[in-house]
Amino acid sequence: MARVHNFNAGPAAIPEPVLEKAKSELMEMAGTGMSIMEMSHRSKPFEDIIARAEAGIRRLLGVPADYAVLFLQGGASLQFAMLPMNLRRPGRSADYIDTGSWASKAIGEAKILGDVNVAWSGKKDSYSRVPNFDELSLKPDAEFVHLCSNETINGIQWPAFPKTETPLFADMSSDILSRTIDVRQFGLIYAGAQKNIGPSGMAVIIMQKELAERAPAEVPVILRYSTHIKDNSLYNTPNTWGVYMTLLTCEWLESLGGVAAIQKINEQKAAALYQTIDSSDFWRSPVRKEHRSGMNVVWRLPSEALEDAFVSKANKEGLVGLKGHRSVGGIRASIYNVITLQSVNALVAFMKEFEKKNG
Ligand SMILES: *Cc1c(COP(=O)(O)O)cnc(C)c1O
């Protein structure tokens, strides 16, 4: 069977050149006589791979030298818990901005062990927008401000980030590497790998090293950022396959011209879809125009029956992964870095055809 147009939200499509390279090295990698998965994480070849993966992330995002880049297991969800454990000192509070499903999950974890100030919530607007900066009730004595840069399920994205007095932390799982950012604006950035970086089961963390010193004495060694910074993500056996695939993805992205170059293509992809959605009353976008996500495009049809028909007909034509998240329904096309403009154009052509028959 041929490969499909894969609009899955995560795990998501991986670049074909990356899959080809991984396949070619699967039996035997560059003179080692074994595959990446059979290799000691303490070996010279693997140390080289993890160092090059880190260097790739650093170059692509312009990560300053006083920031660490970590590859940790447990995905973004472990970071929901690990972050407040380490970075909110006893008796202190933290500001969280509630923009949707993922931000809410981060808040839920942070509330278990300490105080949280929800500085704004979009729940009353069904998470259809992000806040204006002047709507945020931030506390000057908070330990940090936490936000989710792109809500994968609700399809909204911050077009720009607030300048905060306390360190700004961001869950960038679904838009990291899709647009240029100023890393210096953030104390910490984390991202589950399976959207824009590589396979699942791993998170990339970019953090100001000195923040790691905040961790209270009760935090177990394995859950401390300082442990992993000290050992360059090799305190215990990392997800070696995930790190290797991250390296290949970074090489692929650099070969295309890096983040600024892919951002231009991403903007064309999103514009093509939103223009189609706005072109007729048959389609309806539930989110505010200025806050529409460039990575996860969500929309509705006139009825759930038509939405079901749309998804199943699309499937048959090799356009897969278009069903909206079960918590919100509707349609969702995830158009991460790997999704080509050709795939998006194929989806647009399908939409026009579907509307003609059912509109
Ligand atoms: C997918 C996702 C997560 C969860 O990632 P896991 O690796 O499954 O823990 C968290 N935040 C956002 C924004 C996501 O898109």
The ligand as a MOL file (V3000), in Angstrom:
LIG
                    3D

  0  0  0     0  0            999 V3000
M  V30 BEGIN CTAB
M  V30 COUNTS 15 15 0 0 0
M  V30 BEGIN ATOM
M  V30 1 C 0.3560 15.7830 22.6800 0
M  V30 2 C 0.4790 16.8780 23.6580 0
M  V30 3 C 0.8140 16.6310 25.0050 0
M  V30 4 C 0.9720 15.2290 25.5720 0
M  V30 5 O 2.1070 14.5990 25.1030 0
M  V30 6 P 2.4970 13.1340 25.6660 0
M  V30 7 O 3.8220 12.9100 25.0150 0
M  V30 8 O 1.4410 12.1950 25.2140 0
M  V30 9 O 2.5820 13.2110 27.1240 0
M  V30 10 C 0.9470 17.7140 25.8370 0
M  V30 11 N 0.7810 18.9690 25.3940 0
M  V30 12 C 0.4400 19.2410 24.1140 0
M  V30 13 C 0.2700 20.6510 23.6740 0
M  V30 14 C 0.2830 18.2050 23.2150 0
M  V30 15 O -0.0370 18.4760 21.9330 0
M  V30 END ATOM
M  V30 BEGIN BOND
M  V30 1 1 1 2
M  V30 2 1 2 3
M  V30 3 2 2 14
M  V30 4 1 3 4
M  V30 5 2 3 10
M  V30 6 1 4 5
M  V30 7 1 5 6
M  V30 8 2 6 7
M  V30 9 1 6 8
M  V30 10 1 6 9
M  V30 11 1 10 11
M  V30 12 2 11 12
M  V30 13 1 12 13
M  V30 14 1 12 14
M  V30 15 1 14 15
M  V30 END BOND
M  V30 END CTAB
M  END
